Amino acid sequence: LKLGIYEDAGTATCAGFPGSYGHYAQDAKTFASWGADYLKLDWCNMPFGDFPGETHQQVAQTLYTQMSDALTATGRPIVFSMCNGWDSSVQPQTWAQPVANLWRTTSDISDSFGSMLSNFSQNVQYWRDARPVAWNDPDMLEVGNGGMTPVEYRTHMSLWALLAAPLLAGNDLTKMTPDTLAILTNREVVAIDQDPAGRQGDRVTAEGPLEVWAKPLSRGGKAVGLFNLSDQPSYVEVNYADLGIRTLVATRDVWAAKDLGKLRSYRVLVMGHGVVLLRLGAPSAG
């Protein structure tokens, strides 16, 4: 495990504890001396009065850049997470790539299927802005916290993987069920999330609650999610021509860990609130 620190760019954290405003260099040195690997910097209790005439975005650019520079000056590689996306006027995805490694694009998530889908929906519009070491963050994973079913948690994990989202476990690691451990540590799903191309997926088709999402992978492959957002099982189909693939392509069901052969399309029964996650190899002749 890595050591992560939570702080705030303002005078106090959202819970009222001391913030880092005016002490960025001091705090960065302290965190580095502790061996910190990760800093999440929130956006509460901001002293906007110290910046007359400036927008929230301008203040954010100034202060988060100051902390970024302070972290760099320590000489320790510390992942920098900005948490100001819930202030819609800040729009970090438009400017934060040189400043931070990830930035929140959504409001806080809670452990329910509706909240999870809401954060997913808020984040998808920024698919052009994600790239290696600069990620859109729809908030932590709720997998294993008890508010969703194992089927819904697999959907949660699949959606975050297709978003190339940071995968931050938000559950109690000492009380994980076998289902929770299997979801969080599925190597094939994590590999889709962490694919070297660093591309965020986007929706391909939608027919009511039945949706197909695709994420470009390195070496010409694609990850494809077949989602059923309704309460009842339903068949979902993907034609690979809709993905720009017009030849046979090796197809693997990731959660089932099953190779399906070389196909041009795929139709499958998907459980309510469920997903079938496919990994397609590079197209082949035939």
C-alpha positions in Angstrom: 0.0 0.0 0.0 1.0 3.6 -0.6 0.7 6.5 1.8 -1.8 9.2 0.8 -2.4 12.5 2.5 -5.6 14.6 2.3 -5.3 18.4 2.6 -7.1 21.5 1.3 -5.9 24.4 -0.8 -7.9 26.8 1.4 -7.6 28.0 5.0 -9.4 24.9 6.3 -10.4 21.5 5.1 -14.1 20.7 4.4 -14.3 19.2 7.9 -12.8 22.3 9.5 -9.2 21.2 10.1 -6.3 23.4 9.2 -5.7 23.9 5.4 -2.5 24.5 3.5 -3.2 28.0 2.2 -0.1 30.1 2.7 2.0 27.0 3.7 2.2 25.1 0.4 6.0 24.8 0.4 6.2 24.0 4.1 3.5 21.3 3.8 4.9 19.8 0.7 8.3 19.4 2.4 6.6 17.8 5.5 4.6 15.3 3.3 7.8 14.4 1.5 9.7 13.9 4.8 6.9 11.5 5.9 7.4 9.5 2.7 4.0 10.4 1.2 3.2 9.0 -2.2 -0.1 10.8 -2.9 -1.6 14.2 -2.1 -5.3 14.9 -2.5 -5.9 18.7 -2.3 -9.5 19.8 -1.7 -11.2 23.1 -2.5 -13.1 24.2 0.7 -12.8 27.5 2.6 -11.1 29.3 -0.2 -9.9 32.9 0.6 -11.4 34.4 -2.6 -11.2 37.8 -0.9 -7.4 37.7 -1.3 -7.9 37.6 -5.1 -10.2 40.5 -6.0 -11.6 40.4 -9.5 -10.4 36.9 -10.2 -12.7 34.0 -11.1 -12.7 30.7 -9.2 -10.8 29.1 -12.1 -8.1 31.7 -12.1 -7.6 31.3 -8.3 -7.5 27.5 -8.7 -4.9 27.8 -11.5 -2.7 30.0 -9.3 -3.0 28.0 -6.0 -2.9 24.5 -7.4 0.2 25.5 -9.6 1.9 26.7 -6.4 1.3 23.4 -4.7 2.4 21.5 -7.8 5.6 23.4 -7.9 6.2 22.9 -4.2 5.7 19.1 -4.6 8.2 19.1 -7.5 10.7 21.0 -5.5 10.8 18.3 -2.8 12.4 15.9 -5.3 10.0 13.1 -4.2 7.6 11.7 -6.8 4.2 12.5 -5.2 1.0 11.9 -7.2 -1.0 15.1 -7.1 -4.8 14.8 -7.0 -6.8 18.0 -7.4 -10.3 17.9 -5.9 -12.1 21.0 -7.2 -14.2 19.6 -10.1 -17.4 19.8 -8.0 -17.1 23.6 -8.4 -18.4 23.7 -11.9 -16.8 27.0 -12.6 -13.2 25.7 -12.2 -13.3 23.2 -15.1 -9.9 21.6 -14.3 -10.0 19.2 -17.3 -9.4 22.3 -19.6 -6.1 23.4 -17.9 -4.8 21.0 -15.3 -2.8 18.6 -17.4 0.6 20.3 -16.7 -0.3 20.8 -13.0 -1.7 17.6 -11.6 -1.9 13.9 -12.3 -5.7 13.7 -11.7 -8.5 16.0 -11.1 -12.1 15.5 -9.8 -14.7 16.1 -12.5 -17.8 15.2 -10.4 -19.6 15.7 -7.1 -18.9 13.2 -4.3 -19.9 9.7 -4.9 -22.0 7.6 -2.5 -22.6 3.8 -2.3 -25.6 3.5 -4.6 -26.2 2.5 -8.2 -27.8 5.8 -8.9 -25.0 7.9 -7.5 -22.4 5.8 -9.3 -24.2 6.3 -12.6 -24.5 10.0 -12.0 -20.8 10.4 -11.4 -20.1 8.2 -14.5 -22.4 10.4 -16.6 -20.8 13.6 -15.3 -17.4 12.4 -16.3 -18.0 10.9 -19.7 -18.2 14.3 -21.5 -14.5 14.9 -20.8 -13.3 11.8 -22.7 -11.1 14.0 -25.0 -9.2 15.4 -22.0 -7.8 12.2 -20.4 -4.2 11.1 -21.3 -1.3 9.3 -19.7 -0.4 10.7 -16.2 -3.3 13.2 -16.5 -6.7 11.7 -15.6 -10.3 12.6 -15.2 -11.4 11.4 -11.7 -15.1 10.5 -11.1 -14.3 9.8 -7.4 -13.4 6.7 -5.5 -14.7 3.2 -6.0 -17.5 2.1 -3.6 -16.9 -1.6 -4.4 -17.5 -3.6 -1.2 -19.2 -1.0 0.9 -22.5 -2.8 0.9 -24.9 -0.4 -0.9 -24.8 -2.3 -4.2 -25.0 -5.9 -5.3 -22.0 -7.8 -6.6 -23.4 -7.4 -10.1 -23.7 -3.6 -9.7 -20.2 -3.5 -8.3 -18.8 -5.3 -11.4 -20.6 -2.7 -13.4 -19.1 0.1 -11.3 -15.6 -1.4 -11.8 -16.1 -1.9 -15.5 -17.3 1.7 -16.1 -14.3 3.1 -14.2 -12.0 0.9 -16.2 -13.5 2.1 -19.5 -13.1 5.7 -18.3 -9.4 5.1 -17.6 -10.3 6.5 -14.2 -8.1 6.3 -11.1 -8.9 3.1 -9.2 -9.0 4.1 -5.6 -10.5 1.5 -3.3 -12.9 3.1 -0.9 -13.8 0.1 1.2 -12.4 -1.4 4.4 -9.6 -3.7 3.2 -9.7 -5.7 6.4 -13.3 -6.8 5.9 -13.4 -7.7 2.2 -15.6 -10.5 1.0 -14.2 -12.9 -1.7 -16.5 -11.1 -4.2 -15.1 -7.7 -3.4 -11.5 -8.9 -3.5 -12.1 -10.6 -6.9 -13.6 -7.5 -8.4 -10.9 -5.1 -7.2 -8.0 -7.4 -8.1 -9.2 -8.7 -11.5 -6.0 -8.3 -13.5 -7.7 -8.1 -16.9 -10.1 -5.3 -15.8 -7.3 -3.4 -14.2 -5.2 -3.8 -17.3 -8.0 -2.2 -19.4 -8.1 0.7 -17.0 -4.3 1.1 -17.1 -3.8 0.4 -20.8 -0.7 2.4 -21.9 -2.6 4.3 -24.6 -4.3 6.2 -21.7 -7.5 6.7 -23.7 -10.9 7.3 -22.1 -13.9 5.4 -23.5 -17.0 6.8 -25.0 -20.6 5.6 -25.8 -21.1 3.8 -29.1 -24.8 3.0 -29.1 -27.7 3.4 -26.8 -31.2 1.9 -27.1 -33.1 2.8 -24.0 -31.3 1.3 -21.0 -29.1 -0.9 -23.2 -25.8 0.8 -24.0 -22.5 -0.2 -25.6 -19.3 1.6 -24.7 -15.8 1.3 -26.2 -12.3 2.3 -25.1 -9.4 2.2 -27.6 -6.5 0.1 -26.4 -2.9 0.1 -27.4 -1.8 -2.1 -30.4 -5.2 -1.7 -32.1 -7.4 -3.4 -29.5 -10.6 -2.2 -27.9 -12.4 -2.8 -24.6 -16.1 -2.9 -25.0 -18.8 -2.8 -22.3 -22.3 -4.1 -22.9 -24.5 -2.5 -20.2 -28.0 -3.2 -19.1 -29.2 -0.3 -16.9 -32.7 -1.7 -16.5 -33.8 -3.9 -13.6 -34.5 -6.9 -15.8 -32.2 -9.2 -17.8 -32.0 -8.2 -21.5 -30.0 -9.1 -24.6 -27.4 -6.5 -25.6 -25.7 -6.7 -29.0 -22.6 -5.0 -30.4 -21.8 -5.0 -34.1 -18.1 -4.5 -34.5 -18.7 -2.4 -37.6 -20.0 0.3 -35.2 -16.5 0.2 -33.6 -14.8 0.7 -36.9 -13.9 -3.0 -37.2 -14.9 -4.7 -40.4 -13.0 -8.0 -40.1 -13.0 -10.9 -37.7 -11.5 -10.0 -34.3 -10.5 -12.2 -31.3 -13.0 -11.6 -28.6 -12.7 -12.3 -24.9 -15.3 -12.1 -22.1 -13.1 -10.5 -19.4 -15.2 -11.2 -16.2 -15.9 -14.7 -17.3 -12.2 -15.1 -18.4 -13.4 -16.9 -21.5 -12.2 -16.6 -25.1 -15.1 -16.5 -27.5 -13.2 -16.9 -30.8 -12.9 -14.5 -33.7 -16.2 -12.7 -34.3 -17.8 -9.7 -36.2 -20.5 -9.1 -33.6 -21.7 -10.4 -30.2 -25.1 -10.7 -28.6 -25.5 -11.8 -25.0 -28.0 -11.8 -22.2 -27.0 -9.2 -19.6 -28.4 -9.2 -16.1 -30.3 -6.2 -14.8 -27.8 -3.4 -13.8 -25.1 -5.7 -15.2 -22.3 -5.7 -17.7 -20.5 -8.0 -20.1 -17.0 -6.6 -20.6 -15.2 -7.6 -23.7 -11.6 -7.2 -24.8 -11.1 -7.2 -28.6 -7.7 -7.9 -30.1 -6.3 -6.3 -33.2 -8.4 -7.1 -36.3 -7.3 -10.0 -38.4 -8.0 -10.9 -42.1 -10.9 -13.1 -42.9 
